[in-house]
Amino acid sequence: MRISSSNAITALALGLTATQCASFSPSLLHHHHPSTTTTQTQMSTSATTPSASSVFLTPEVAKKCIDAADGTPLYAYSIDTLTKAADECLAFPNAYGLTVRYAMKASPNGAILKLFHSKGIHIDASSGFEVKRAMASGIPAENISLSTQELPENFAELVDMGVKLNACSISQLERFGQHYANSPTPPKVGIRVNPGVGSGGFSSSTTGFSKTNVGGPSSSFGIWHESVTDGTVPSIVEKYNLEVERVHTHIGSGSDPKIWQSVATKSLSFCKIFPSVTACNLGGGYKVGRNPGEPSTDLNEIGGPVADAFRTFKEEEGGRELRLEIEPGTYIVAMAGALVSTVQDKVVTTGEGGHTFLKMDAGMTDVLRPSLYGAIHPLTILPGSGESGDLGTEMEGVVVVGHCCESGDLMTPLEGEAEALGERVMRKAEIGDIVVMDGSGAYCSGMSTKNYNSFPEAPEVLVGGDGTVHLVRKRQPVEQIWGNEITPEGMF
C-alpha cells in the first residue's frame, strides 16, 4: 500500500502499520485562520444557532475521542493541522539555510515530538529534563538545543552527547568555560542575549514586566545586551578559549511582528562581535489568533525582511553567511489542540449579578491559561450523545468554570479583565453534554496544575482527518499522585 506523506508522518509518531495508516485523511485545516462560521458563532454574543462543530471536532469525532480515552477530560490533537503548521514553519523565508526548532515546552508529548522529527524539525528544550524526554522519544542529541533558566548539573554530559547549549547568563557561561578550560579544541557554545526590549501578547510594553514578555530590563531571560557590547562576554569567551557558534534572542510569546523584526536586525549586530558565529537564532513567539478577529503572524511577511537583513549582513561581513534558526511553539501547535470535557453540573444564581454557571469536569488542572493570563479560548457545547442530530436550537448565556475548589478556576474571564466573569452565548447545555475548548494545543497539557485537588493527569489522543482516533497518553492512575510519598516509620 502506498502511504501519503501525511500518513507516513502519523505512522512514525504512532508506530502504525500501513493498514492502520490508511485511516488518515490528507485534508488539512489551517491552524490559525479557522474559516467556518461555527467558530465565529461560538464566540458571538449575538449568535442565534448552536455551533455544529468546534474547530476540528464534530460531535461524532468528539465522542470517538472520549471513547478512546475512556472518558473526559482529555486533550485531542489534529494530526493534519500539526502537519500543516509544521510545513508553514519549514517554509519560513531565509537567505542561507533554516533550522526549525520546536519549542517542546508548548506540548511535549512523544508522539508530537516524533511527528515533527519526521518532518526534519529539531528541538528547543528549556531544561535538562526536557532534553532527556526528547531523547527518550528518539530525538538525536545533536538535534536538540538547550536554553534554560536553570543550568542542569549534568550539562557537560549533555553537551558531550551533542546537545547544543545556549548560555543564558554570565554565570552559565562561566560554568561552561570552567568545565572545558583544558579542552584541546575550543568548545562550542551559544549565547542567549536579552536585546533590551521584549514583546508579549498580554502587554503592549516593550520594557515593563509581563508574564509573556521575556526581553527588556524587566526580564531575567538571557545575558543583558550591554554585557555583550561592553566586552564582558567577549572577555569570558577569550579567557576560556570558547567558540561562540550561535547568537540567540527571544523576546516573548505572542510578540508584535514589527518588534520581532527590529530585534532580528539587532541580533545580527551581536553576531558581528563573534566571527565564529555561524547561526542566528531568533526564537519564536509568533502570534496566533485563537478567536475570530484576532490577528495571527504571517510568517512570509515577517520573514522576508529578515532574510534580506541576513543578505546585508553577508555584504557587510565580507561574504559571511549565517544560518537562520527559529523556535515556534504556539504557532505550530496551538490551534491543533483542544480540551474535551463534560458538563458535570449546572448552577443558577439570580438577582443582580446572577449567572448560569456550567461546571466542567476539567479546569485549571488542564488549561491554566485563562486563570494565569486571563486568556480567551473558543468554547463549543456539543450534545453528550455524540450525535449532530441532537444539537437542537436553544441558546443561552453562561459562565464556564472548572472543577477545582478554587475561585480562580474560571474558563471564561472577561476579555481584558482577568478578574471579571465573562459570559458566552452558546448552545443550551445539559449535564452530560460535551464542552470543547479550542486553542488548547500549546501551553495547556504541558503547563497545567495537574494533581491539584488530586485530579489525575488527563489523557491525550491524536485525531486523523477522517476522524480516526489514537490514544497517545493514558489517563494517570490516581495512585501515582501519592506514589512517591513516604511516612517515616514510627512517626505516627
N, C-alpha and C positions, 0 to 999 in steps of 0.2 A: 504493500500500500504506500502511495506517495503521501507524505505529510507536508503541509504548508509550513512556512517559516514560523507563523504564529503558533501553530500546533506543536512544532518541534520545540519551541521555547517552553511551552507548557509541559511537554514530556520531560525536559531536562529539570524543570522545577519540581515536578511531582514524581518522577520515575515511572511514567506511564508507558504502557505498551502501545504499539501502533494502532491496535484496535480501539483502545481507550481514547487515543488522540483524535480519532475521527469524530468524537462528540463535540469538539470545539469548533465554533464558527469563526471565520475570518472577519466578520463585521466588527466595526470599531465605533466607539463613542468618543468624541473629543472631550478631553478630561477637564477643560476649564471654560468651555463655551456650550453648556447644555442648551440645546435649541428647542426642546419640547415645551409646549405651553403648560404641561403638567407641573414642571419645576417652577415656572413663573406663577402659576395659580397657587401653589402651596405656600408661597411667601406673601401673597397679596391679601391685604385685609378686605378687599372688595371681591374676593373670589366667590363664585356662585355655585360651582360644581366641584365635587371631590376630584382630587388627582387620581388618575388611573394607574400611575406608577411613580416610583422615585426616579432618580437619575438613571439607574440601570437595573432596578428590581421591580418586576411586576408582582402582583400578589402571589401568583403561582411559583415564581422563582424564589421569592422570599420564603415561602412555605418549604420549598426544597432545601433552602439553606438551614432552616430551623430543624428539619428532619435530619439533615446530615450532621448537625452539631448537637443533636439530641436536646433541643430546647433553646431558649434565649436566656440571656443576651449572647450575641455573637458579632464578630466582625466579618463582613463579606468584602471581597476584592474582585474587581472585574479584570480578568486577565487581558482582555482586548484593550481596555483603557490604559493599563500599565504598559503594554507594548507600544501603543500609540505615543504615549508620553515619552517613553524611552527613545523612540525614533526621532521625536522632535528635538530632544536634547542632543542626540548624536549628530543632528544636522546644524548645530549651533555654528554660526559663521566664525571662521578662523583663518588666519593667514598661513601658519606654518605647522599645522597639526593640532589635534584636540584630544584631550583625555577627559572623559566624563566620569566623575566620581560620585556615586550615590551616597548622600548623607544618611547612613543607615539608621541613625537615631530616629528618623522620621517614622520608620516602620521596619523593624529588624527581623521579621520572620524569615526563616531559612529558605522557604520556597520563593519568596520575593527576591532575596539575595541571589539565589541560583538563576532565577529568570533573567535578572539584569546582567549577571556574569555571562550568561549565554549570548547576550547581545553585545558583549565587549565592553561593558561598563565596569569601572573599577569602584573601589570603596573608600569613602571618607569615614574614618572611625573617630569617636570622641572620647574613648577610654581604652585602657589596655584590655578590659573585659570585652568590649565590642570587637577588638582585634581577634581575640580568642574565639568569639562567637562567629565571626565571619570565616575564620579559618576552619572552624568545625563544619561550616556549610560548604566547604570545598573551595573557598576563595584563596588563591595563591598569595603568600605573604607579600610578594613584590607588587601585587595589585592593590595593596592597602596603604593608605596614608593616615597617619595618626596626628591629630591636632587636639590637644587635651588641656583642660584646666588643672588636672592632677596627673603629673608625670608618674607613670607606674614604676614601682621598684625594679621591675624586670625589663625596663625599656631597652636596655642593651641587648638582652636576649631576643627581643622582637626585632630590633634593628639588624642584628646579625642574621636573622632569618630572612631578611629582605624588606621588612616594613619600612616605609619612608616616614621619618619623624619630622614634624614642623615644631621647632622650639617656639613656645608661646609666651615666654617670659625671659627676662635676663637670667634668672636663676636656673631655668630649664636649660638654657644654652650653656651656662657654666657647668652644670652637672654633666651634660653631654660631652663637653670638651674635656673635663677632668677624667671621665671614664676612658676616653680614647686618646689621652695625652701622649701615649707611647706608641700609637699606631704607626706602622711602617708607611702607610699611604694615607693621604688626607681623608678623614671620614666625611661622608656627605651628609648634609643636614639642610632642612628648610627653615625659613624664618617667617613666622606669622607676625605681621605688622598691624598695629592699630593706626589707621591713617589719619586719625584726628577728627573724623566725622562718622556718624552712623545713620542708619535709617531702618525703622521698623514699622510694620503695618498698623500698630496701635498707637503710634505717636508721630507727629509731624516735626518734632525737634530732631536736629542732627547732632546736638551736643548734650542734651539732657538725658536723664535716665528713662528708660522704657524697658519693659520685660521682653520686648522683641528686638531691641536695639543693642548690637554688640560692637559698636565702634564709637569713638569720641571720648572725651575726658571723663564721662560718667560710666565707662565700661572698663572692666578688668581684663577683657579678652585681647591677647596679643601684646607685642612689645611696642611701647609708645614710639611713634614715628620719630620724635626728636632724638631718641636714643640710637636710632639708625643713622640719622643725618649728622649728629654731633660727634660721631666717631666711636661711641661706646661699643656698639655691636661689632663694627669692623675690628676694633682692637681685641675683642674676645676671640673673634674668628682668627685673627693673626696669631694671638697668644697660643692657641691650641692647634694651629695649622689645620683649620677646618675648611671644607669646601662647601660653600653655600650653593646648592643646586636649584633652589626654588624660593621664590618670594610669594607669600600667601597673605591675602586680605579677605575679610568677610565682615560686612557691616550690619547685617540684621536680617530678620525674617519678614518677608513682605515689603522689601525695600523699594524706595522710589526709583524707577528706572533711570531718571536723569542723574540722581545722586550716585547710583551704581556706576554709571558710565564715567562720571568725573573721577570717582575713586579708582576705576580701572586705569585711567591715564596716570593718576598719581602713583599707582602701584608700579608702573613701568619705570618711574623715576627712581624707585628703590632698587630696581633691577640693575640700573646703571652703576650703582655703588659696588656691586659684586660681579666682576667679569666672568665668574664661573657659573652664574645662574643660567639655566637652560629652559626653565619653565616658570610661568607666572600664573599662579592660582588665584582666581578672582572670587572664589567662594560661590555661594548660591543666594538664597533668599528671594527668588523671583516670585512676585506677587501672583496669587491665584484667586480669582473671583469665585468664591463658593456659592454666592447668591446672585440672582438676576440683577443686572445693573452694576455689579461690582467689576471694576477693571481687572484684567489679567495682563501680565507682561507678555509682549510679543518678542520672542527670542530673536527673530530675524531683525527686528527693528533696533533692539539694543545691541545686538552682536555685530552688525555691520560696521558702525563707527569704531568699535573696539578692535576689529580686525584691521581697520585702516591705521589705528594707533600702533599696532604691532608692526605694520609695514614701515611706518615713520620711524619707529624705534630702530629698525634694521638699517635704515638710511643714515640715521644719526650715529649708530654704533658700529659703522664700518662693516656692514653685512651680517651682523649678529642676529640670528633668528631665534625667537623664543616660542616654545610650545605653550598653548593655552590650556589651562585646566579649569573646569567648573565643577561645582558641587551641589547639584539640585537635590532637594529633599521634598519639600511641599509640592513643588511644581510637578514632580514625577509620580507622586502617589496620592495627593490629597483627594482629588475627585474620583479616584479609582476605588475608594473605600467607603463603606457605610456601616454604621452600627445598627443592628437589627435587634429590636427589643419588643416587649409585650406590655400593653396597658394592664397593669396589675391592680389598679384601684382608681377611683374617680371620686373627688371630693368637691363639694359646692359650698362656698361661703356667700352670704347675702349682705345687703346693705351697701353703703358707700365703701368702695374699695373691695367689694366682693369679687370673687373669681370662681371659675370652674377649673379645677386642677386635674391634670392627668398625671398619674404616678407610673413611671416606667419601672420595669424590673432591671434597670441599668441606671447609670448616673455618672457622677464624678469618678466612680471606680472604673469607668470605661472610657469616658470622654471628659477630660478635665478642662478643656479649653474655655467653655462658657463660664465656669467658676473662676478660672485663673485670669483670663483676659477679658471676659465679657464678650467672647466670640459668638457670632451668629452663625448657626448651621441650618441648612434646609431640613425641614421635617415633613414627613408624609405619613398619614394614617391609612393603613390598608386593612381589609377585612381579615379577621383571625382565621376564617375558613380557608384562606389562600385562593379564593375564587373571585375573579374580576366581576362576575355577575352579581356579587353581593356588595358592591361598592355603595349602592344607594345614592341618594341625592341630598341628604341633610348635611348642613354645615353648622359649625359653632366656633366661638372664640374661646380659647383655652390657654392656660399657663401650664407648661410641661415641666415637671420636676423629676428628680432622681429618687432612688430608693434609700439613700443614706439618711441616717439620723443626724442631719447637718443642714442648717437653714440655707447655707450657700450652695446646696446641691440643686442648682437651677439650670435647666436646659434652655430656657427662653428668656435670657436677660433682655432688657430694653436696649435697643441699639444706641450706643454712645453713652449708656448709663448702666454700668455693670451691676450696680447695687439695686436696680429697679426691675420690677416684673414686666415682662413683655408678653403680650397676648398674640396668639396666632389664630387666624381663621382657617380651619381645616375641616376635613370630613368629620362628622359627628362620630365620636368613638364610644365603643362599649368595652367593658372589661373583657380582656382576651384578644382584643384587636392588636394588630402589628404596628409598631412605630419604627420608621426608618429614618435615621439621622445621616444624611449625606455629607460629603466633605470630610469624612472621618478616616481617610486613609493615612493622613500624616499627623504625627504627634497626638495620637489617641491611644491605640493599643500600646505603643512604646512609651507613652507618657501619661500614665493613669495613676490613680490612687488605689490600685488593686489591693485587696485584702483589708481595706478599711471596712469596719463593721463585720470583718471576717467574710466578706463576699469573695468567692474564688475568682481567679483569672478566667476571662471569657475565651471561648474557642475562636478559631479563625477558619474561614473557608475561601477557596478560590472559585470564581464563577466564570464559566465559558460563555461565549457569545450566544450559544443556543440554550443557555440555562443549565447546563451540566454543572454540578457542584462537587467539589473535592475538599475534604477536611484536611487542613494543613497545620492545625494545632488543636489538641483535645482540651476539653474543659479541665481545669485544675481540680484534682481531688481535694476536697475540703481539708482532709487530714494533713496535706502538705503545708497548710498555713501555719500549723503549730508543730510541724515535724522536727524542727531544729531546737525547740525549747527543751531546757534541762532543769529539773528541780533537784537541787543538791540533796543527797541522801541525809535523812535525819533532821532536815531543817524545819519541817512541819509535822 
